[in-house]
Amino acid sequence: MQPSSTARALDLRRPVSLVPVTVEKPWGREVWYSGVEARGESGVRQDGTTVPLSDYLRALGWADVVLLKELHATGGDLYLEVHETKSEVYVARGPGRLQHGMNQALRRRHDDDAAFRRAFLHAAEAYERGAVGREAVDAFVAEREVGRGDVVAVEPWTPHSLQRGAWVVEFQTPVFERLILASNQPVATQARWDTGRALARIALDPPAPAAPEPVGPGLERLAGARGFGVWRARGPVRLPDGVPYVVGLVLDGVAFVGGERMEGGFLASAPVEVCARGEVVFAGPGL
C-alpha cells in the first residue's frame, strides 16, 4: 500500500509531533503515542497537517517504530502475564506498585524448581475456576514499589503486572503478544488463561534491576532492551551517529528536536540532537 498524498507532502527530514489515541481498558486506560492496531492508531502532525502514523511510516519506508505509550491503572490491576519476544521499559510517572518476577523465598521452600512451577500452576488453575482467591497466586510473585522517575526493564518470560494506581510511560517492542498467567478481571480476548502453556518457560530467577548509566551532563541511559535503548535528558543531547530515529515524550517543560519545539510525544528520523528544557525520555535503535 502506498502512502497517502498528504503523508508524502510532509517534510520527512523534520520531526513530527505524535497525536495520541486513548484506548479504554477494564483496569484504566492506555494512551498510545506510536501505536498502529485495529483497536486504534496514533497520528503525526507537522505544520498543522495530521496524518495516520501508518501513512507516515510508509512514506519513510519503515515497517514500525518502538511503541511508546502511557499506562494509567486507575481502575484495577493489569493481567499477570509474560511475553515470548517483547521487551518493555517502564518509567514511573508517580508512586505505585507492580508485580515483577517470582517470590524467591517461596521458591526456596519447594524441593526444586519443578515443584515450584507445579505449585504455581495449581494455584493459578484453582484461582481461574474460583476455588481460591487472588492471594493464592500473588504469593508466588514478587512485588515492588516504584517512585516517580524509577525505571523497570521487563524482559521476555518475566511475569509482571502493574497494580492499581500505577502510572508509567512504557517503551516496548512493537508487537502484540502475551501469555496470561492470571487475571482478577474478565478476559475478553480468550476463553482460558495461558498458565499451563507458559509454565515451563517462566523466568524464575530475579529480574536484573535497571541501572541508569550517566552518559553526559543531564543525560542518562535508562535501560537497554531488545532492539532499542531508552534515554532520559534534562539538557542538550548530541545523539550518536547511525541512530535511525527517536520516539520520545516530554515529561516536563519542552524539548527542541532538530531545533524544532516539541511538547508531548514526538518522532524524529535521523536525529542529530535533542535539547530538553525540563525532562524528556526517548528511545530508538542504537541508543
BADORO-306014 format. One line per field, with one value per residue: x, y, z of N, C-alpha, C, O in turn; residue in three letters. Coordinates in steps of 0.001 Angstrom, whole numbers, padded with zeros to 6 digits. Layout:
REM residues N
n.c1 = c(X|...)
n.c2 = c(Y|...)
n.c3 = c(Z|...)
ca.c1 = c(X|...)
ca.c2 = c(Y|...)
ca.c3 = c(Z|...)
c.c1 = c(X|...)
c.c2 = c(Y|...)
c.c3 = c(Z|...)
o.c1 = c(X|...)
o.c2 = c(Y|...)
o.c3 = c(Z|...)
r = c(ALA|...)
***
This chain:
REM residues 287
n.c1 = c(000842|000546|001801|-000379|-001174|-001139|000559|002917|003365|004448|007419|009855|012300|012159|011224|008199|005183|003558|000306|-001729|-003753|-006389|-007046|-009504|-009562|-010479|-009095|-008290|-006699|-004941|-002650|-001719|001079|002578|001251|-000118|-002806|-005677|-007404|-006971|-005225|-002369|-001525|000412|001726|002478|003234|000495|-000774|-002222|-001722|-002387|-000330|000570|000541|002551|004781|004926|005588|008180|009266|009352|008641|007744|007942|009484|007153|005516|003854|001496|000481|-002267|-003308|-006027|-008314|-007921|-005913|-003459|-003271|-001548|001177|003297|005756|006712|008610|008689|010081|009948|010121|009607|008959|008332|005706|004719|004196|003749|002817|004083|003925|006674|008628|009409|008570|011197|011729|009575|010052|012414|011432|010381|010971|012370|012823|010996|008948|008118|007131|004972|003388|002733|001230|-000901|-002072|-002828|-004643|-006619|-007463|-008460|-010744|-012225|-011924|-010119|-008829|-007321|-005025|-003740|-002340|-000840|000984|003100|004468|006773|006664|006994|007659|007445|008764|008304|009970|011450|012810|011939|012845|011452|011919|011562|009514|009405|007324|004864|002962|001303|000019|-003074|-003436|-000922|001100|002659|005160|005704|008017|008206|008867|007506|005227|002286|001812|001189|001097|-001239|-001072|-002595|-005588|-007532|-009768|-012356|-011389|-011557|-010563|-009898|-010707|-009558|-006880|-003280|-001532|-000625|000534|002619|004154|006609|008545|008610|010495|012380|014465|015543|014626|016961|017839|017044|019620|020326|022651|025009|025491|026295|026409|023389|022195|021068|021383|018779|017914|018554|017036|015695|016637|016407|017276|016732|016710|017114|016783|017870|018675|020863|021438|023656|023235|024268|025975|024261|021825|018632|016129|014329|011886|009864|008876|007873|008165|008202|008207|009640|010893|013516|013848|016019|016137|013486|010589|009016|006277|004760|004387|006857|008439|011322|013213|016484|017882|019737|020160|018773|017297|016525|014435|013637|012319|012835|012060|013253|013500|015214|016591|019950|020587)
n.c2 = c(-001183|002196|005290|007988|010934|013157|012400|012166|014792|015821|017016|014850|014962|016433|016581|015194|015866|013637|012386|011292|008328|007232|004288|002614|000559|-002288|-001970|000635|002935|003091|005184|005665|006668|005985|003916|001369|-000319|-002516|-001734|000930|003878|005903|009322|011607|014924|017858|021165|021841|019897|016732|013251|009693|007539|005198|005876|007808|006264|004513|006332|006877|004437|002582|-000206|-000207|001449|001842|001169|003602|004441|005433|004074|003990|002807|003088|001812|-000818|-003857|-004812|-007600|-010451|-011440|-012845|-012282|-013593|-012661|-009930|-006958|-004617|-001315|000526|003795|005345|007570|008413|007468|003966|000458|-002708|-006071|-008167|-010559|-013616|-014940|-015340|-016334|-018096|-019817|-021082|-022661|-024872|-028213|-028322|-026502|-027496|-028450|-026044|-024712|-026423|-026057|-023357|-023442|-025034|-023300|-021162|-022417|-023190|-020680|-019657|-021198|-020348|-021451|-020577|-017469|-014454|-014062|-016480|-016863|-014508|-014962|-016287|-014464|-011783|-008506|-004960|-001582|001536|004777|008172|008562|006242|003306|000399|-002569|-004945|-008127|-010733|-013510|-012930|-012716|-010183|-007387|-004406|-002683|-001545|001961|002572|004490|004814|005566|003759|002083|-000162|-003238|-003303|-005238|-007250|-009478|-011875|-013921|-014902|-015284|-015047|-013384|-010835|-009872|-010058|-011748|-010714|-011452|-014133|-017558|-019067|-018930|-018757|-020166|-022862|-023379|-021567|-022289|-023852|-022137|-019820|-017276|-017825|-016834|-013869|-010770|-008652|-005583|-002374|-000180|002924|004655|007226|009316|011761|015269|015865|013708|010390|006904|004893|002214|-000805|-002625|-005314|-004473|-001717|001270|003237|006585|009350|012820|015974|018361|019572|017234|015487|013209|009785|008797|007178|006462|005625|006750|008566|008149|009864|011390|014332|014967|017052|020535|021634|020367|020646|019387|018577|021285|022121|023039|020965|019528|017117|013972|012886|012223|011581|011336|010161|011699|014506|016042|016475|018750|019273|021252|020918|017821|014907|011772|009280|006916|004613|002649|001623|003282)
n.c3 = c(000000|-000864|000551|001607|-000354|001250|003342|001890|001394|003681|005266|005396|006544|008785|012304|013768|015584|017824|017738|020096|020750|022789|024535|026114|029026|031105|033495|033479|031425|028273|026653|023522|021796|019602|018223|016127|015458|015111|017086|017416|016254|016280|015386|013312|013367|011580|011051|011261|009741|009942|009862|009568|011554|010294|007565|007503|008254|006090|004092|004803|004398|006435|008565|011202|014442|017688|020196|021962|024886|027439|030533|032604|035476|036660|037508|038363|038591|036144|033781|035060|033400|030785|028197|025035|023163|023373|024719|027416|028754|031588|032775|035668|036373|038690|042170|042828|042521|041403|040217|039662|038445|040314|043590|045598|048161|048632|046551|047402|049399|048263|046998|044585|041466|039629|041252|042375|040105|039478|041737|041471|039096|039984|041870|040183|038447|040266|041120|038719|038310|040428|042953|044856|046229|044780|046247|046485|044122|044069|046092|044937|043461|043072|044474|044065|045056|043308|042634|041451|038407|038628|037054|035262|033757|031673|030744|028190|029160|031841|034583|035130|036330|036405|039188|040645|040530|039547|037287|034338|031853|028929|026910|024236|022461|019218|018973|019331|021663|024161|027087|029284|032700|035002|036109|037603|036486|033954|030958|027817|025360|025106|025955|028017|030460|029948|031512|031841|029337|029299|031458|031642|030710|032130|033630|036463|038035|039812|038275|036606|038083|036711|035867|035628|033557|033635|030853|030035|031013|032599|031317|030926|030288|030464|030205|028383|025770|023771|020727|021081|022951|025926|026855|029169|029309|030533|029475|026827|024174|022212|019742|019097|016055|013349|014483|013604|014160|016727|019249|021465|024655|026175|029450|031213|030856|027792|024639|022231|019190|016766|016535|016515|018275|020679|022363|024480|022795|020373|017185|015378|012479|011644|013734|015067|017342|020635|022726|025942|027832|030618|031280|029432|027961|025772|023046|020877|018149|018560|020665)
ca.c1 = c(000000|001324|001388|-001297|-000531|-000927|001781|004064|003582|005211|008869|010282|013570|011864|010467|006746|004522|002712|-001070|-002053|-005102|-006628|-007755|-010043|-009358|-011199|-008273|-007930|-006577|-003652|-002520|-000734|001696|003119|000603|-000908|-003523|-007098|-008124|-006712|-003984|-001862|-001282|001562|001331|003562|002723|-000965|-001290|-002200|-001954|-002204|001057|000926|000862|003854|005808|005072|006310|009592|009705|009555|007564|007229|008869|009263|005838|005523|002512|001343|-000493|-002861|-004094|-006920|-009470|-007609|-004606|-003310|-003047|-000237|001464|004667|005879|007664|009682|008576|010718|009292|010814|008701|009442|007198|005331|004297|004355|002859|003308|003966|004463|007770|009418|008817|008873|012362|011618|008678|010749|013382|010732|009998|012067|013138|012066|009856|007874|007632|006292|003723|002576|002201|000166|-002050|-002720|-003464|-005816|-007657|-007979|-009235|-012076|-012914|-011803|-009317|-008742|-006129|-003846|-003052|-001401|000062|002031|004207|005026|007437|006050|007882|007169|008211|008507|008418|011265|012057|012838|011803|013010|010752|012432|010669|009264|009369|005965|004743|001620|001125|-001070|-003981|-002838|000345|001070|004005|005476|006250|008592|008179|008958|006196|004444|001257|001776|001240|000543|-001854|-000879|-003718|-006262|-008666|-010813|-012701|-010519|-012482|-009912|-009658|-011571|-008787|-005551|-002188|-000555|-000032|001376|003808|004758|007982|009483|008586|011785|012274|015497|015135|014981|018041|017325|017518|020664|020625|024070|025270|026111|026859|025686|021942|021786|021218|020834|017959|017848|018645|016085|015960|016416|016364|017669|015906|017491|016409|017582|017490|019578|021158|021967|024144|022964|025284|025767|023647|020511|017695|015037|013986|010498|010003|007793|008278|007500|008121|008814|009584|012109|013821|014348|016479|015867|012052|009955|008106|005637|004102|005153|007491|009165|012269|014079|017898|018032|021079|020227|017574|017608|015416|014275|012744|012663|012384|012518|013126|014063|015492|017623|021306|020804)
ca.c2 = c(000000|003421|006343|008971|012132|014068|011977|012479|016238|016171|017052|013675|015242|017169|015811|015356|015639|012452|012638|010015|007780|006622|003007|002327|-000805|-002529|-001537|002040|003322|003206|006292|005246|007744|005460|002628|001088|-001574|-002448|-001067|002363|004266|007236|010161|012514|016274|018775|022423|021842|018758|015482|012050|008474|007125|004180|006569|008446|005227|004043|007357|006724|003081|001849|-001111|000176|002108|001465|001587|004481|004654|005608|003190|004549|001746|003827|001033|-002182|-004409|-005392|-009037|-011036|-012016|-012885|-012129|-014520|-011942|-008491|-006308|-003383|-000475|001450|004943|005685|008980|008677|006286|002854|-000887|-003670|-007404|-008303|-011718|-014605|-014868|-016196|-017026|-019230|-020747|-021866|-023585|-026056|-029171|-027920|-025554|-028183|-028458|-024667|-024453|-027177|-025419|-022125|-023818|-025488|-022116|-020397|-023154|-023095|-019310|-019481|-021819|-019726|-022237|-019805|-016059|-013993|-014124|-017758|-016628|-013416|-015472|-016796|-013386|-010691|-007189|-003864|-000211|002451|006196|008941|008517|004911|002588|-001054|-003244|-006226|-008983|-011852|-014626|-012474|-012337|-008791|-006822|-003133|-002749|-000391|003219|002824|005340|004700|005642|002467|001847|-001605|-003839|-003050|-006425|-007574|-010883|-012052|-015132|-014505|-016249|-014905|-012096|-010629|-009243|-010907|-011668|-010712|-011873|-015573|-018290|-019597|-018375|-019464|-020539|-024157|-023305|-020759|-022692|-024359|-021109|-018660|-016995|-017914|-016045|-012468|-009898|-007694|-004218|-001362|000644|004045|004976|008583|009417|013106|016178|015870|012657|009027|005757|004265|000760|-001371|-003693|-005976|-003638|-000282|001763|004330|007641|010474|014040|017216|019350|019291|015901|015179|011788|009034|008588|005922|006222|005915|007601|008534|008408|010310|012075|015414|014786|018342|021597|021479|019853|021099|018218|019134|022719|022417|022936|019840|019220|015825|012956|013291|011217|012271|010447|010556|012887|014978|016461|016737|019672|019269|022310|020198|016393|014181|010403|008881|005601|004362|001660|002144|004134)
ca.c3 = c(000000|-000962|001484|001063|-000886|002373|004028|001037|001430|004878|005130|006146|007222|010014|013294|013817|016861|017846|018165|020741|020800|024101|024488|027445|029497|032370|034624|033317|030019|027619|025715|022527|021028|018331|018061|014928|015659|014764|018185|017381|015589|016554|014227|013370|012964|011193|010487|011211|008981|010697|009061|010359|011719|009302|006306|007676|008236|004711|003334|005153|004081|007685|008951|012512|015367|019076|020685|023123|025418|028875|031157|033816|036108|037555|037924|038776|038246|034813|033778|035322|032096|030279|026752|024421|022460|023588|025857|027829|029725|032233|033539|036525|036438|040054|043012|042525|042775|040331|040372|038693|038832|041216|045011|045806|049442|048444|045646|048172|050294|047493|046833|043410|040636|039011|042247|042482|038922|039612|042767|040895|038170|040781|042436|039105|037968|041297|041080|037485|038459|041543|044171|045807|045891|044062|047111|046272|043019|044448|046970|044133|042636|043799|044285|044433|044978|042470|042810|040215|037759|038678|035781|035360|032472|031682|029683|027864|030070|033232|034987|035561|036353|037092|040149|040654|040939|038856|036092|033773|030429|028501|025590|024061|021142|018601|018620|020315|022057|025601|027669|030553|033785|035927|035969|038510|035690|032816|029783|026685|024115|025061|026877|029137|030665|029267|032533|031548|028134|029579|032724|031579|030282|033027|034261|037913|038693|039976|037144|036876|038251|035777|036480|034726|033414|033142|029531|029985|031909|032419|030387|031420|029555|031497|030045|027049|025515|022502|019562|021347|024258|026435|027496|029798|029149|031216|028891|025420|023882|020866|019606|018348|014621|012952|015095|012505|014635|018152|019620|022836|025336|027072|030738|031892|030054|026338|024015|020883|018466|015494|016544|016486|019596|020839|023629|024336|022087|019115|016409|014502|011720|011552|014589|015372|018735|021421|023815|026891|028816|031510|031323|028248|027781|024367|022726|019468|017880|018632|021841)
c.c1 = c(000887|000868|000456|-000521|-000270|000349|003005|004371|004345|006698|009434|011608|013351|011114|008972|006285|003652|001345|-001596|-003515|-005240|-007489|-008206|-009894|-010177|-010431|-007912|-007859|-005115|-003703|-001381|-000223|002228|002573|-000185|-001520|-004967|-007884|-007929|-005382|-003619|-001707|000020|001112|002578|002941|001212|-001580|-001128|-002529|-001814|-000729|001470|001256|002252|004977|006018|005841|007813|010145|009977|008357|006924|008292|008586|007912|006002|004091|002594|000255|-000956|-003769|-005033|-008027|-009177|-006207|-004609|-003160|-001665|000111|002955|004609|006934|008850|009735|009323|010001|010189|009799|009494|008247|006962|004835|004487|003344|003509|003213|004485|005503|008671|008701|009344|010009|012302|010714|009319|011696|012701|010229|011217|012966|012257|010874|008669|007277|006723|004945|002799|001961|001050|-001080|-002810|-003460|-004718|-006951|-008285|-008853|-010631|-012828|-012819|-011000|-009325|-007430|-004864|-003073|-002028|-000380|001210|003266|004991|005654|006743|007018|007167|008049|007818|008692|009856|011946|011874|012753|011927|012390|011220|011439|010676|009308|007937|005927|003289|001668|-000100|-001871|-003297|-001546|000106|002487|004003|006102|006799|008648|008417|007589|005506|003388|001284|001919|000691|000050|-001693|-002030|-004321|-007394|-009779|-011161|-011739|-011397|-011894|-009684|-010450|-010833|-007459|-004495|-001165|000137|000909|002671|004686|006240|008994|009462|009954|011614|013308|015061|015511|016074|017452|017874|018507|021017|022103|024221|025986|026810|026096|024186|021405|022077|020708|020092|017977|018080|017654|016438|015607|016375|016911|016802|016802|016565|017331|016980|018417|019841|021829|022406|024038|024067|024955|025069|022336|019443|016540|015027|012498|010515|008792|008389|007478|007286|008821|008605|010895|012269|014526|014732|016170|014407|011413|008948|007554|004876|004998|005732|008209|010049|013130|015479|018190|019500|021177|018831|018002|016385|015495|013211|013216|012037|012905|012306|013857|014334|016529|019006|021585|021250)
c.c2 = c(001246|004439|007328|010175|013141|013711|012320|013971|016682|016191|015942|013879|015931|016280|016095|015194|014393|012808|011352|009620|007067|005376|002679|000843|-001028|-002015|-000048|002414|003292|004399|005931|006465|007251|004070|002534|-000294|-001390|-001692|000438|002650|005702|008011|010926|013861|017091|019993|022399|020716|017492|014322|010832|008081|006111|004812|007195|007412|004678|005048|007282|005365|002232|000938|-000683|000972|001577|002008|002373|004661|004963|004658|003834|003474|002366|002958|-000373|-002582|-004898|-006906|-009355|-011838|-012107|-012659|-013094|-013787|-010465|-008051|-004996|-002636|000523|002591|005449|007182|009373|007418|005211|001529|-001712|-005018|-007604|-009439|-012580|-014454|-015851|-016945|-018243|-020269|-021647|-022880|-024831|-026938|-028798|-027003|-026212|-028208|-027066|-024330|-025169|-026523|-024118|-022432|-024256|-024288|-021324|-021101|-023099|-021709|-019107|-020090|-021320|-020462|-021522|-018354|-015709|-014108|-015423|-017648|-015569|-013901|-015923|-015690|-012318|-009370|-006118|-002540|000573|003881|006922|008906|007173|004187|001091|-001626|-004636|-007032|-010102|-012929|-014228|-012078|-010897|-008352|-005491|-003230|-001444|000849|003553|003667|005357|005099|004311|002564|000337|-002005|-003746|-004304|-006623|-009077|-010956|-013412|-014759|-015624|-016217|-013521|-012013|-009844|-010175|-010678|-011817|-011361|-013371|-016251|-018734|-018866|-019273|-020035|-021854|-024122|-022561|-021345|-023044|-023267|-019848|-018491|-016985|-017061|-014584|-011637|-008922|-006300|-003294|-000459|001773|004411|006418|008535|010760|013982|016180|014767|011286|008047|004915|002747|000403|-002512|-004315|-005038|-002154|000010|002941|005305|008650|011688|015181|018337|019000|017932|015841|013671|011078|008955|007251|005592|006581|006821|007588|008827|008754|011047|013127|015266|016100|019376|021369|020844|020506|019948|018673|020609|023097|022127|021796|019811|017920|014841|013477|012109|011957|011244|011039|011779|013238|015352|016616|017651|019763|020491|021843|018764|015684|012745|010014|007571|005528|003264|002315|003037|003286)
c.c3 = c(000000|000084|000816|000540|000228|003115|003202|001043|002674|004554|006016|006854|008566|011014|013191|015260|016746|018429|018778|020583|022140|023931|025909|027767|030768|033584|034559|031850|029584|026675|024768|021763|019683|018067|016768|015115|015221|015832|018175|016727|015951|015248|014383|012827|012658|010519|010300|010421|009799|009775|009965|010421|010652|007952|006375|007606|006830|003862|003595|004761|005308|007961|010271|013259|016764|019540|021985|023588|026900|029357|032456|034413|037144|038141|038390|038379|036802|034928|034336|034081|031848|028772|026231|023806|022805|024831|026139|028806|030264|032875|034344|036531|037824|040877|042649|042858|041509|040786|039273|039152|039861|042644|045329|047141|049318|047529|046433|049094|049570|047252|045665|042568|039955|039978|042416|041301|039045|040644|042261|039945|038933|041352|041362|038597|038988|041312|039849|037618|039689|042850|045256|045360|045217|044925|046935|045143|043413|045324|046197|043420|043521|043481|044744|044303|044000|042821|041496|039692|037806|037345|036040|033951|032569|030477|029371|028947|031549|033596|035495|035494|037080|037987|040151|041225|040215|037600|035536|032306|030060|027081|025402|022609|020477|018067|019698|020546|023564|025948|029065|031569|034777|035731|036986|037821|034536|031647|028543|025436|024014|026149|028135|029265|030031|030243|032211|030364|028405|030670|032618|031263|031145|033685|035776|038636|038798|038758|037547|037043|037180|036500|035522|034750|032945|031794|029375|030949|031602|031540|030983|030362|030577|031416|028587|026918|024165|021350|019813|022736|024632|027191|028158|029746|029953|030752|027436|025245|022425|020691|018822|016865|014393|013615|014059|012902|016154|018291|021097|023363|026266|028366|031463|031019|028563|025885|022651|020183|017069|015384|016566|017838|019625|022251|023439|023618|020786|018489|015428|013798|011630|012418|014811|016847|019320|022553|024721|027788|029790|031570|030145|028333|026325|024141|021237|019318|017953|019817|023039)
o.c1 = c(001850|-000302|000491|000623|000701|001132|004029|005492|004841|007166|009484|012000|014265|010442|008545|006905|003077|001247|-001885|-004385|-004319|-008526|-007377|-010073|-010537|-011038|-007295|-008827|-004194|-004696|-000218|-001002|002317|003321|-000839|-000846|-005426|-008909|-008656|-004513|-004464|-001751|000650|000247|003582|002211|000704|-002803|-000040|-003484|-001188|000019|002597|002158|003028|006005|007148|006648|008619|011358|010742|007217|005709|009407|007561|007581|006549|003211|003633|-000758|-000139|-004874|-004851|-008620|-010105|-005419|-005638|-002951|-000715|-000576|003767|003560|007925|009984|010747|009220|009506|010922|009199|010564|007266|007898|004565|004902|002229|004610|002372|005373|005269|009398|007556|010425|009795|012778|011040|009137|011776|013329|009707|012354|014186|011099|009852|007525|006065|005664|003901|001586|000813|000016|-002195|-004041|-004579|-005737|-008117|-009494|-009889|-011596|-013928|-013554|-011166|-009768|-006537|-003761|-001873|-000968|000809|002294|004366|006049|005131|006292|007776|006206|009245|006694|009187|010813|012931|010913|013419|011198|012758|010953|010567|011704|009254|007383|006834|002496|002036|-001126|-001395|-002658|-001104|-000934|003408|002993|006939|006132|009087|008202|006588|005237|003576|000825|002676|-000089|000835|-002115|-002401|-003656|-008121|-010621|-010338|-011328|-011913|-012637|-009311|-010826|-011427|-006973|-004780|-000045|001362|001962|003706|005844|007043|010185|010227|010508|010803|013049|014291|016622|016108|016642|019033|018250|021907|022728|023613|026962|027806|025209|023774|020277|023175|019744|020703|018048|017836|017459|017379|014434|016314|017000|016202|017565|015403|018508|015762|018877|019103|022670|021619|024688|024726|023791|025265|021768|019354|016028|015629|011931|011107|007823|009297|006257|006331|009908|007527|011870|011289|015648|013883|015966|014092|011673|008124|008280|004392|006216|005180|008542|009589|013715|015647|018687|020380|022155|017854|018965|015338|016517|012069|014380|010844|014049|011298|014712|013763|017270|019200|022710|021483)
o.c2 = c(001339|004458|007491|010414|013894|014588|012724|014380|017807|015469|016079|013056|015999|015330|017092|014484|014126|013447|010403|010451|006378|005407|002490|-000016|-000063|-001662|000475|002239|003443|004597|005896|007201|008026|003153|003492|-001311|-000271|-001079|001154|001781|006597|007441|010902|013943|017029|019864|022885|020574|017199|014384|010920|008269|006158|004340|007119|007652|004408|004666|007585|005157|001270|001269|-000786|001147|000934|003169|001876|004992|004775|004460|004185|003250|002188|003318|-001079|-001768|-005344|-007438|-008605|-012803|-011538|-012820|-013374|-014252|-009812|-008688|-004340|-003244|001279|002374|005925|007969|010546|006391|005505|001481|-001455|-005101|-007266|-009299|-012320|-013908|-017063|-018076|-019310|-021471|-022846|-023850|-025748|-026468|-028942|-026756|-025564|-028011|-026924|-023729|-024588|-026447|-023804|-021765|-023886|-024257|-020865|-020458|-022975|-021573|-018448|-019541|-021790|-020144|-021812|-018037|-016547|-014235|-015467|-018271|-015711|-013317|-015939|-015946|-011991|-009148|-006323|-002395|000308|004152|006344|009178|006963|004427|000574|-001216|-005420|-006667|-010397|-013215|-015096|-011177|-010448|-008874|-005444|-003787|-000396|000788|004701|003572|005856|004988|003790|003061|-000379|-001231|-004080|-004420|-006212|-009850|-010195|-013991|-014349|-016758|-017251|-012604|-012981|-009231|-011012|-009547|-012897|-011775|-013855|-015628|-018773|-018263|-020402|-020355|-021946|-024760|-022876|-020951|-022577|-023445|-018915|-019445|-016229|-016606|-014110|-011783|-008431|-005877|-003414|-000024|001613|004472|006797|007805|010870|013490|016465|014861|011034|008319|004298|002069|001202|-003280|-003879|-004834|-001379|-000877|003577|004898|008797|011601|015335|019152|018199|017527|016113|012924|011691|009037|006305|004534|007745|007575|006722|009635|008032|011298|012840|015424|016261|019120|020961|020788|020870|019580|019101|021132|024285|021095|021663|020042|017647|014855|014387|011132|012856|010374|012256|012786|012379|015022|016852|017358|020268|020730|022301|018504|015837|012520|010376|007169|006276|002977|003428|003513|003822)
o.c3 = c(000761|000466|-000403|000927|000169|003479|003754|000738|002719|003674|007239|007681|009389|010612|012609|016052|015690|019477|018049|020322|022578|023269|026800|026903|031443|034595|035486|031110|030387|025975|025169|021158|018731|017729|016357|014953|014990|015533|018863|016651|015927|014158|015441|011955|013367|009536|009289|010420|010295|009000|011021|009461|010159|007259|005422|006973|006424|003015|002715|004787|005242|007635|010439|012768|016993|019298|022969|022793|027533|028687|033308|033917|038348|039158|038786|037897|036295|036018|034107|033746|032578|028147|026906|023919|022547|025880|025223|029585|029500|033443|033773|036676|038083|040339|042217|043406|040648|041634|038113|040136|040231|042868|045327|047233|049839|047726|046163|049521|050205|047296|045746|042904|039728|039570|042582|041482|038750|040447|042575|039980|038564|041325|041587|038345|038613|041495|039934|037087|039978|043785|046441|044256|045094|044394|047206|045203|043127|045303|046748|042845|044586|042357|045693|043547|043878|043245|040528|040417|037097|036613|036937|033049|033444|029333|030189|029561|032420|032966|036196|034710|038254|037597|039715|042275|040255|036949|036183|031611|030797|026173|026302|021676|021113|016871|020843|019705|024167|025191|029920|031340|035332|035250|037206|038476|034167|031384|028257|024546|022946|027142|029212|028309|029631|029844|032300|030381|027818|030804|033426|031518|030900|034231|036311|039750|037963|038247|038676|036219|036783|037624|034686|035810|031944|031622|028659|031647|030478|031056|031480|029645|031450|032441|027684|027860|023502|021036|018859|023585|023766|028067|027780|030095|030044|031552|026861|026048|021518|021422|017982|016473|015156|013343|013666|012075|016788|017556|021899|022645|027046|028370|032224|030502|028130|026633|022001|020533|016286|014289|016630|018456|018720|023218|022340|023796|020166|019159|014724|014444|011550|011915|014751|017518|018609|023262|024315|028431|029785|031875|029883|028727|025719|024929|020443|020259|017464|019973|024123)
r = c(MET|GLN|PRO|SER|SER|THR|ALA|ARG|ALA|LEU|ASP|LEU|ARG|ARG|PRO|VAL|SER|LEU|VAL|PRO|VAL|THR|VAL|GLU|LYS|PRO|TRP|GLY|ARG|GLU|VAL|TRP|TYR|SER|GLY|VAL|GLU|ALA|ARG|GLY|GLU|SER|GLY|VAL|ARG|GLN|ASP|GLY|THR|THR|VAL|PRO|LEU|SER|ASP|TYR|LEU|ARG|ALA|LEU|GLY|TRP|ALA|ASP|VAL|VAL|LEU|LEU|LYS|GLU|LEU|HIS|ALA|THR|GLY|GLY|ASP|LEU|TYR|LEU|GLU|VAL|HIS|GLU|THR|LYS|SER|GLU|VAL|TYR|VAL|ALA|ARG|GLY|PRO|GLY|ARG|LEU|GLN|HIS|GLY|MET|ASN|GLN|ALA|LEU|ARG|ARG|ARG|HIS|ASP|ASP|ASP|ALA|ALA|PHE|ARG|ARG|ALA|PHE|LEU|HIS|ALA|ALA|GLU|ALA|TYR|GLU|ARG|GLY|ALA|VAL|GLY|ARG|GLU|ALA|VAL|ASP|ALA|PHE|VAL|ALA|GLU|ARG|GLU|VAL|GLY|ARG|GLY|ASP|VAL|VAL|ALA|VAL|GLU|PRO|TRP|THR|PRO|HIS|SER|LEU|GLN|ARG|GLY|ALA|TRP|VAL|VAL|GLU|PHE|GLN|THR|PRO|VAL|PHE|GLU|ARG|LEU|ILE|LEU|ALA|SER|ASN|GLN|PRO|VAL|ALA|THR|GLN|ALA|ARG|TRP|ASP|THR|GLY|ARG|ALA|LEU|ALA|ARG|ILE|ALA|LEU|ASP|PRO|PRO|ALA|PRO|ALA|ALA|PRO|GLU|PRO|VAL|GLY|PRO|GLY|LEU|GLU|ARG|LEU|ALA|GLY|ALA|ARG|GLY|PHE|GLY|VAL|TRP|ARG|ALA|ARG|GLY|PRO|VAL|ARG|LEU|PRO|ASP|GLY|VAL|PRO|TYR|VAL|VAL|GLY|LEU|VAL|LEU|ASP|GLY|VAL|ALA|PHE|VAL|GLY|GLY|GLU|ARG|MET|GLU|GLY|GLY|PHE|LEU|ALA|SER|ALA|PRO|VAL|GLU|VAL|CYS|ALA|ARG|GLY|GLU|VAL|VAL|PHE|ALA|GLY|PRO|GLY|LEU)
***
